[in-house]
Amino acid sequence: MKRTLILVYGVLTYAFFFVAFIYAIGFIGNIAVPMSLDSAPTAPLGTALAIDAALLALFAVQHSGMARPAFKRWLTRYIPESAERSTYVLASTVCLVLLMAFWSPLGGVVWQAPTEWAAVTLQALYLGSWALLLYATFLIDHFDLFGLRQAWAAFRRRRPGRLRFVTPALYRIVRHPIYVGWLGIFWFTPTMTVSHLVFAIGASAYTLVGMKLEERDLEAMHPEYARYKRKVPALVPSPKRRLEPGAEVTT
């Protein structure tokens, strides 16, 4: 019964995340949703800024804090280790849903695509950034990132095992293609409203801080990561810094 509950919990958590993920595409891109980042303002500017800053801070603290090894060790004193990642995904999804549900638009246009061609290009880059993000998760282990691998292993009475440090495809060009996708999602828009700009700045700042914290953990877990870090740039591809196909990253 316990194994079955862990599996059901993992699957339902993933389904909840996936629905929120799809809605977020419309919310950030102002595509076919009742309310988005770019909706008409409904609160005074000061109040709206305070609400939005609190929502961004809540997501940042939860998303980064629960990802730290010390928090994971504390959490698994109370829940099965096989359910830890699903719990993280659930908490992150709840914070994302709260952000989308209670976001207070600010109004005003900062810049706008000057031509229809430019608007279409920016929209394509926005959607392409979502595709890049999803693709990058599958390059490493999508189902481990979202807790399904751990839940399935528990159901089969097996330990999932520690994942090896690997650098497939895009990870040989930049260290964080997932974050490249997120930054594109934040900034590619045909119309940059004040509301969207506040979101983009706050989310980008958190992404860069979270990247530094993640790299600190990766260096502690994988000794070879320090050499990988020297060879491959974090976000911006460079012709001089990349891993050639077949090259190994070892200490």
ABEGO torsion letter per residue (X at the ends): XAAAAAAAAAAAAAAAAAAAAAAAAAAAAGBGBABBAABBBABBAAAAAAAAAAAAAAAAAAAAAAABAAAAAAAAAABBAAAAAAAAAAAAAAAAAAAAAABBBAEEBABBBABAAAAAAAAAAAAAAAAAAAAAAAABBAAAAAGAAAAAAAAAGBBAEBBBBBBBEAAAABABAAAAAAAAAAABBABBBAAAAAAAAAAAAAAAAAAAAAAAAAAAABAAAAAAAAABBAABBBAABBBBBGBBBBX
